[in-house]
Amino acid sequence: MSDPRQIGIVSDVPLGTARQFEVGDDLIVVVNTPEGLFAIEDRCSHADVALSEGEVDGCLIECWLHGSAFDVRTGVPTSLPAITPVKTFSISADSADPNSPIYLTKGTTQ
């Protein structure tokens, strides 16, 4: 990806929630945490279900099917049964401004 691509605005993803966005052939989930906005692949590496349907707790998102949690800052699973990280994406936005655009600034970072 050469140029940043707007995928939404901050108010699309209220604090403590997650939302799925389709970007080309990829489904990503943007999560609004107390540390800012993060984007990861919207697929549990254990069960191949959408992480966007799970619960957000701080910087973790939990898979609704088997309870694996992933750190949205790194994509690394923090609990079993998942052991494989999910892809992360670079995004930028002013999370304090609800009208700020969310830009996907790069493709996957891992």
ABEGO torsion letter per residue (X at the ends): XABBBBAEBAAABBBGBBBBBBBEABBBBBBBBAAEBBBBBBBBAAAGBBAAABBBBEABBBBAAAGBBBBAAAGBBABOABABBBBBBBBBBBAABAABBBBBABBBAX
